[in-house]
C-alpha cells in the first residue's frame, strides 16, 4: 500500500513538472486558457451559483432542511434509501446545476443528517446540469432547435434518478427498516424545526456571515478548477494531444455505428462538458447521432466538474467510488435513452422554428427567478408525492 502511494505521488509530481514545462513553452495557450476560465467563473458561475450557495446555507442553519426532512421521509427512504433531508439536496441538485449536490451533501453530512455511506450515494446522483442549460443553452443556443430540450431533460435526469434508485439496493438490509408511524409527520416536522432552532440558536448576523464565508470558499475552489482545466485544454490543443484522443474515440464510434467525426466532440467533452456539447452541435452529421453524443457528454460531465465534486467530497473524506462509476452509468444510459426516445419526442413535441437572430438571451436576473421558481416547484412536487405516500400507508 505504501509503495503504491509513493508511486502515485511520484508520478503526480512528474506530471506536474511536465505541465509547468508545457505552460512555459506555450505562454499564449496558457494565457488564453486562464483568461477564458477566469471570465467563465466571474461572469457565469459566480452570479448563477453563489446566491444559491448562500440561501442553501441559511436554510440549513435555520433548521428548514430538518423540517423538510421529516416531510420527505416517506418518499426518500423507500425509493432511494436516503433520509428525508436528502430530498432538499435532490431538489437543489436537479435545479441549480453543478456542483450544488456535492456542496449540500457535504453540509448535511457535517450536520449529521447523513451517514457516510448515504452521503457517498447521494453525491453520485444529485449533481446535474441545470434545467436552463438543458432547455435553452444547448437546444436553442447550440442547435437552434427548442424541441430537443425536453428530450435532453428526460434523458439526463431520468438516467440519474435511475442511478439513485439502483444505488439504494446497495444499502444493507438491516438498515432498511422504515415504518410509517401513526403519529402525524406534520406535527413531527414542526417539532423537529423548533428543537433544532433551540439547540442551534445563533444571531442572524453570525448565521449569515457563516453561510457567506462557506459559499465564497466553495466558489474559490470551483474557480481554481475551472481555470486550471481551461489552461489544460488550451495546452492540449496546442500540442495536438486532442488529435490522438479523437482518433481513439473515432474508432469506438465507428465500431458501434455512430458517425466517427463526433470523436472530436467526445475528446473535448472528456475534459469540459460545455465545449464538448458545442463541438458536437457544429459537426455536420445526423441529428440523432449528435444528440446521443451530447447526452453522453452531459452525463459524463467532464474532468473539470468531476474534479470540483471530488475535491468538495474530499473535505470530509467521503467515498467517491459511486460518483465516478455513476458518471459512466449516467452518460451511457442517457445516451441510450436519447436514442430510444428521439423519434417519439420529435413526433409529440410541436415544431418550433427560431430565426438565429431572434433567439432571446436570458439575463442573470431572469436566470435567478427561473431557478428560484424551479426549486420551489420541485420541492412542492416532492412534498405532494411524499404526503400522498404517507396518507396511503396510514389508511
MARVO-108576 format. One record per residue (C-alpha): residue in one letter; z, y, x. Coordinates in steps of 0.05 Angstrom, whole numbers. Example, Ala and Ser with C-alpha at 12.3 -4.5 7.8 and 13.67 -1.06 7.14 Angstrom:
BEGIN
+---+--------+--------+--------+
: r :     pz :     py :     px :
+---+--------+--------+--------+
: a :    156 :    -90 :    246 :
: s :    143 :    -21 :    273 :
+---+--------+--------+--------+
% end
This chain:
BEGIN
+---+--------+--------+--------+
: r :     pz :     py :     px :
+---+--------+--------+--------+
: x :      0 :      0 :      0 :
: x :     19 :     48 :     56 :
: x :    -46 :     32 :     93 :
: x :    -87 :     46 :     30 :
: x :    -53 :    113 :     21 :
: x :    -63 :    133 :     94 :
: x :   -136 :    113 :     89 :
: x :   -145 :    153 :     25 :
: x :   -114 :    217 :     54 :
: x :   -152 :    209 :    119 :
: x :   -217 :    202 :     80 :
: x :   -199 :    262 :     37 :
: x :   -185 :    304 :     98 :
: x :   -252 :    283 :    129 :
: x :   -289 :    301 :     64 :
: x :   -255 :    369 :     61 :
: x :   -275 :    384 :    133 :
: x :   -347 :    367 :    115 :
: x :   -343 :    412 :     54 :
: x :   -317 :    470 :     96 :
: x :   -374 :    459 :    145 :
: x :   -425 :    459 :     87 :
: x :   -396 :    523 :     59 :
: x :   -403 :    556 :    127 :
: x :   -476 :    537 :    136 :
: x :   -492 :    553 :     63 :
: x :   -458 :    620 :     52 :
: x :   -508 :    643 :     -2 :
: x :   -497 :    580 :    -44 :
: x :   -421 :    585 :    -34 :
: x :   -420 :    658 :    -57 :
: x :   -467 :    644 :   -116 :
: x :   -424 :    586 :   -140 :
: x :   -358 :    623 :   -132 :
: x :   -386 :    684 :   -168 :
: x :   -412 :    641 :   -226 :
: x :   -346 :    604 :   -231 :
: x :   -305 :    668 :   -230 :
: x :   -348 :    701 :   -284 :
: x :   -344 :    638 :   -327 :
: x :   -268 :    636 :   -321 :
: x :   -256 :    710 :   -332 :
: x :   -307 :    725 :   -386 :
: x :   -306 :    659 :   -426 :
: x :   -246 :    615 :   -412 :
: x :   -191 :    667 :   -409 :
: x :   -208 :    701 :   -475 :
: x :   -222 :    635 :   -510 :
: x :   -162 :    594 :   -485 :
: x :   -105 :    640 :   -464 :
: x :    -86 :    665 :   -534 :
: x :    -82 :    594 :   -560 :
: x :    -41 :    571 :   -500 :
: x :      9 :    626 :   -515 :
: x :     11 :    614 :   -590 :
: x :     19 :    539 :   -580 :
: x :     76 :    550 :   -531 :
: x :    112 :    596 :   -580 :
: x :    104 :    546 :   -638 :
: x :    134 :    491 :   -594 :
: x :    193 :    534 :   -574 :
: x :    206 :    554 :   -647 :
: x :    210 :    482 :   -669 :
: x :    148 :    485 :   -713 :
: x :    120 :    423 :   -677 :
: x :    184 :    384 :   -693 :
: x :    176 :    406 :   -766 :
: x :    103 :    384 :   -768 :
: x :    121 :    320 :   -731 :
: x :    164 :    294 :   -788 :
: x :    110 :    310 :   -839 :
: x :     54 :    278 :   -798 :
: x :     92 :    215 :   -780 :
: x :     65 :    174 :   -839 :
: x :     -6 :    186 :   -813 :
: x :      1 :    186 :   -738 :
: x :     47 :    127 :   -729 :
: x :      7 :     73 :   -766 :
: x :    -63 :     99 :   -745 :
: x :    -54 :    120 :   -673 :
: x :     16 :     91 :   -657 :
: x :     37 :    161 :   -640 :
: x :     97 :    203 :   -664 :
: x :     82 :    256 :   -716 :
: x :     87 :    312 :   -665 :
: x :     23 :    285 :   -634 :
: x :    -14 :    308 :   -696 :
: x :     -5 :    380 :   -672 :
: x :    -38 :    361 :   -606 :
: x :    -93 :    326 :   -644 :
: x :   -108 :    387 :   -686 :
: x :   -107 :    436 :   -628 :
: x :   -145 :    389 :   -581 :
: x :   -201 :    380 :   -631 :
: x :   -209 :    454 :   -648 :
: x :   -193 :    493 :   -585 :
: x :   -233 :    455 :   -532 :
: x :   -216 :    431 :   -462 :
: x :   -163 :    423 :   -435 :
: x :   -117 :    442 :   -493 :
: x :    -99 :    370 :   -509 :
: x :    -74 :    358 :   -438 :
: x :    -33 :    423 :   -436 :
: x :      2 :    409 :   -503 :
: x :     14 :    335 :   -486 :
: x :     48 :    358 :   -423 :
: x :     92 :    407 :   -462 :
: x :    111 :    355 :   -515 :
: x :    128 :    305 :   -460 :
: x :    174 :    356 :   -427 :
: x :    208 :    367 :   -495 :
: x :    219 :    291 :   -501 :
: x :    175 :    289 :   -563 :
: x :    131 :    237 :   -530 :
: x :    145 :    177 :   -485 :
: x :    107 :    170 :   -420 :
: x :     64 :    114 :   -450 :
: x :     48 :    155 :   -513 :
: x :     30 :    216 :   -471 :
: x :    -17 :    174 :   -429 :
: x :    -54 :    150 :   -491 :
: x :    -53 :    218 :   -526 :
: x :    -86 :    254 :   -467 :
: x :   -143 :    204 :   -470 :
: x :   -169 :    223 :   -539 :
: x :   -146 :    295 :   -552 :
: x :   -189 :    332 :   -500 :
: x :   -254 :    351 :   -533 :
: x :   -308 :    403 :   -537 :
: x :   -293 :    459 :   -586 :
: x :   -328 :    458 :   -654 :
: x :   -365 :    523 :   -638 :
: x :   -393 :    493 :   -575 :
: x :   -419 :    433 :   -614 :
: x :   -442 :    471 :   -676 :
: x :   -471 :    534 :   -644 :
: x :   -476 :    535 :   -568 :
: x :   -515 :    471 :   -560 :
: x :   -556 :    463 :   -624 :
: x :   -573 :    537 :   -633 :
: x :   -566 :    566 :   -563 :
: x :   -598 :    508 :   -525 :
: x :   -642 :    471 :   -575 :
: x :   -656 :    526 :   -626 :
: x :   -643 :    472 :   -679 :
: x :   -579 :    482 :   -721 :
: x :   -590 :    416 :   -756 :
: x :   -565 :    379 :   -694 :
: x :   -494 :    409 :   -698 :
: x :   -465 :    362 :   -750 :
: x :   -494 :    302 :   -713 :
: x :   -463 :    323 :   -647 :
: x :   -395 :    337 :   -680 :
: x :   -395 :    269 :   -715 :
: x :   -413 :    230 :   -653 :
: x :   -367 :    268 :   -605 :
: x :   -304 :    270 :   -648 :
: x :   -317 :    202 :   -680 :
: x :   -320 :    168 :   -612 :
: x :   -255 :    199 :   -590 :
: x :   -218 :    183 :   -655 :
: x :   -242 :    111 :   -648 :
: x :   -215 :    112 :   -577 :
: x :   -147 :    136 :   -602 :
: x :   -143 :     81 :   -654 :
: x :   -163 :     27 :   -604 :
: x :   -113 :     51 :   -552 :
: x :    -60 :     44 :   -606 :
: x :    -69 :    -31 :   -603 :
: x :    -42 :    -29 :   -532 :
: x :     26 :     -7 :   -558 :
: x :     78 :    -61 :   -551 :
: x :     92 :    -97 :   -616 :
: x :    167 :    -88 :   -612 :
: x :    157 :    -13 :   -611 :
: x :    113 :    -11 :   -673 :
: x :    167 :    -14 :   -725 :
: x :    151 :     40 :   -776 :
: x :    181 :     46 :   -845 :
: x :    174 :     97 :   -900 :
: x :    245 :    115 :   -917 :
: x :    262 :    134 :   -988 :
: x :    293 :    199 :   -964 :
: x :    246 :    258 :   -972 :
: x :    207 :    274 :   -909 :
: x :    201 :    346 :   -934 :
: x :    277 :    355 :   -932 :
: x :    279 :    318 :   -866 :
: x :    226 :    363 :   -835 :
: x :    264 :    426 :   -855 :
: x :    329 :    396 :   -828 :
: x :    293 :    379 :   -762 :
: x :    267 :    450 :   -756 :
: x :    336 :    481 :   -766 :
: x :    371 :    432 :   -719 :
: x :    321 :    446 :   -664 :
: x :    328 :    521 :   -671 :
: x :    404 :    514 :   -670 :
: x :    403 :    473 :   -606 :
: x :    349 :    514 :   -571 :
: x :    366 :    584 :   -593 :
: x :    333 :    636 :   -548 :
: x :    318 :    711 :   -554 :
: x :    247 :    722 :   -576 :
: x :    232 :    763 :   -514 :
: x :    253 :    705 :   -469 :
: x :    214 :    656 :   -512 :
: x :    151 :    698 :   -510 :
: x :    158 :    710 :   -435 :
: x :    164 :    635 :   -420 :
: x :    102 :    620 :   -463 :
: x :     61 :    673 :   -428 :
: x :     84 :    652 :   -359 :
: x :     66 :    578 :   -370 :
: x :      0 :    597 :   -402 :
: x :    -21 :    641 :   -344 :
: x :     -2 :    586 :   -295 :
: x :    -47 :    538 :   -333 :
: x :   -104 :    589 :   -334 :
: x :    -99 :    600 :   -259 :
: x :   -102 :    525 :   -248 :
: x :   -163 :    519 :   -293 :
: x :   -196 :    578 :   -258 :
: x :   -187 :    547 :   -190 :
: x :   -221 :    482 :   -212 :
: x :   -278 :    519 :   -246 :
: x :   -293 :    560 :   -183 :
: x :   -288 :    502 :   -133 :
: x :   -334 :    457 :   -175 :
: x :   -383 :    514 :   -185 :
: x :   -386 :    521 :   -109 :
: x :   -395 :    445 :   -101 :
: x :   -453 :    444 :   -150 :
: x :   -489 :    500 :   -114 :
: x :   -478 :    468 :    -46 :
: x :   -503 :    400 :    -71 :
: x :   -565 :    435 :    -98 :
: x :   -576 :    469 :    -31 :
: x :   -571 :    404 :     10 :
: x :   -612 :    364 :    -43 :
: x :   -556 :    314 :    -60 :
: x :   -573 :    323 :   -133 :
: x :   -641 :    294 :   -119 :
: x :   -610 :    228 :    -95 :
: x :   -563 :    225 :   -154 :
: x :   -620 :    240 :   -202 :
: x :   -661 :    182 :   -173 :
: x :   -603 :    135 :   -185 :
: x :   -596 :    156 :   -258 :
: x :   -671 :    155 :   -269 :
: x :   -673 :     81 :   -251 :
: x :   -617 :     66 :   -301 :
: x :   -651 :    106 :   -357 :
: x :   -718 :     72 :   -343 :
: x :   -683 :      4 :   -349 :
: x :   -652 :     20 :   -418 :
: x :   -715 :     52 :   -446 :
: x :   -697 :    127 :   -443 :
: x :   -742 :    179 :   -411 :
: x :   -723 :    177 :   -337 :
: x :   -737 :    251 :   -329 :
: x :   -669 :    262 :   -362 :
: x :   -636 :    233 :   -299 :
: x :   -634 :    304 :   -271 :
: x :   -592 :    327 :   -331 :
: x :   -545 :    268 :   -321 :
: x :   -537 :    285 :   -247 :
: x :   -517 :    356 :   -265 :
: x :   -473 :    334 :   -323 :
: x :   -437 :    286 :   -278 :
: x :   -404 :    348 :   -247 :
: x :   -409 :    403 :   -300 :
: x :   -418 :    389 :   -375 :
: x :   -449 :    454 :   -399 :
: x :   -501 :    457 :   -343 :
: x :   -519 :    384 :   -355 :
: x :   -529 :    394 :   -430 :
: x :   -571 :    457 :   -417 :
: x :   -615 :    420 :   -368 :
: x :   -626 :    363 :   -419 :
: x :   -649 :    414 :   -471 :
: x :   -700 :    443 :   -422 :
: x :   -735 :    376 :   -406 :
: x :   -797 :    364 :   -447 :
: x :   -785 :    295 :   -478 :
: x :   -765 :    262 :   -544 :
: x :   -710 :    299 :   -582 :
: x :   -675 :    232 :   -595 :
: x :   -671 :    218 :   -520 :
: x :   -645 :    289 :   -507 :
: x :   -590 :    284 :   -559 :
: x :   -567 :    216 :   -535 :
: x :   -561 :    242 :   -464 :
: x :   -526 :    306 :   -486 :
: x :   -475 :    264 :   -525 :
: x :   -464 :    221 :   -464 :
: x :   -453 :    283 :   -420 :
: x :   -405 :    315 :   -471 :
: x :   -364 :    251 :   -476 :
: x :   -361 :    244 :   -401 :
: x :   -343 :    319 :   -397 :
: x :   -358 :    326 :   -322 :
: x :   -315 :    321 :   -259 :
: x :   -296 :    394 :   -266 :
: x :   -260 :    385 :   -333 :
: x :   -233 :    317 :   -313 :
: x :   -201 :    347 :   -251 :
: x :   -167 :    400 :   -295 :
: x :   -138 :    348 :   -342 :
: x :   -116 :    302 :   -286 :
: x :    -82 :    359 :   -250 :
: x :    -45 :    381 :   -312 :
: x :    -23 :    309 :   -326 :
: x :     -1 :    302 :   -254 :
: x :     53 :    355 :   -262 :
: x :     95 :    302 :   -298 :
: x :     63 :    243 :   -263 :
: x :     32 :    219 :   -328 :
: x :    -14 :    158 :   -320 :
: x :    -88 :    179 :   -326 :
: x :   -120 :    110 :   -328 :
: x :   -131 :    113 :   -404 :
: x :   -162 :    182 :   -396 :
: x :   -211 :    162 :   -342 :
: x :   -235 :     99 :   -377 :
: x :   -236 :    138 :   -442 :
: x :   -289 :    184 :   -414 :
: x :   -336 :    124 :   -403 :
: x :   -319 :     99 :   -473 :
: x :   -328 :    166 :   -508 :
: x :   -393 :    182 :   -471 :
: x :   -426 :    115 :   -484 :
: x :   -400 :    109 :   -556 :
: x :   -421 :    180 :   -574 :
: x :   -490 :    168 :   -544 :
: x :   -498 :    104 :   -586 :
: x :   -473 :    138 :   -649 :
: x :   -522 :    196 :   -638 :
: x :   -580 :    146 :   -632 :
: x :   -558 :    107 :   -693 :
: x :   -547 :    168 :   -738 :
: x :   -604 :    212 :   -712 :
: x :   -656 :    197 :   -765 :
: x :   -605 :    195 :   -822 :
: x :   -576 :    262 :   -805 :
: x :   -643 :    297 :   -798 :
: x :   -663 :    270 :   -866 :
: x :   -598 :    290 :   -900 :
: x :   -586 :    359 :   -869 :
: x :   -633 :    412 :   -896 :
: x :   -681 :    440 :   -844 :
: x :   -663 :    509 :   -817 :
: x :   -714 :    546 :   -775 :
: x :   -690 :    602 :   -730 :
: x :   -731 :    650 :   -690 :
: x :   -701 :    652 :   -620 :
: x :   -699 :    728 :   -624 :
: x :   -657 :    726 :   -688 :
: x :   -605 :    677 :   -663 :
: x :   -537 :    712 :   -672 :
: x :   -488 :    718 :   -616 :
: x :   -415 :    703 :   -631 :
: x :   -367 :    756 :   -606 :
: x :   -299 :    738 :   -578 :
: x :   -263 :    765 :   -640 :
: x :   -305 :    721 :   -686 :
: x :   -292 :    662 :   -639 :
: x :   -217 :    675 :   -644 :
: x :   -220 :    679 :   -721 :
: x :   -262 :    616 :   -725 :
: x :   -214 :    577 :   -681 :
: x :   -152 :    600 :   -719 :
: x :   -186 :    580 :   -784 :
: x :   -207 :    513 :   -756 :
: x :   -137 :    498 :   -731 :
: x :   -106 :    517 :   -798 :
: x :   -156 :    474 :   -838 :
: x :   -148 :    414 :   -791 :
: x :    -72 :    416 :   -795 :
: x :    -76 :    424 :   -871 :
: x :   -122 :    363 :   -877 :
: x :    -76 :    322 :   -833 :
: x :    -15 :    343 :   -875 :
: x :    -50 :    326 :   -940 :
: x :    -71 :    257 :   -915 :
: x :     -2 :    243 :   -887 :
: x :     31 :    265 :   -952 :
: x :    -15 :    220 :   -992 :
: x :      2 :    160 :   -948 :
: x :     76 :    176 :   -954 :
: x :     73 :    181 :  -1030 :
: x :     32 :    117 :  -1037 :
: x :     82 :     78 :   -995 :
: x :    142 :    105 :  -1034 :
: x :    119 :     90 :  -1105 :
+---+--------+--------+--------+
% end
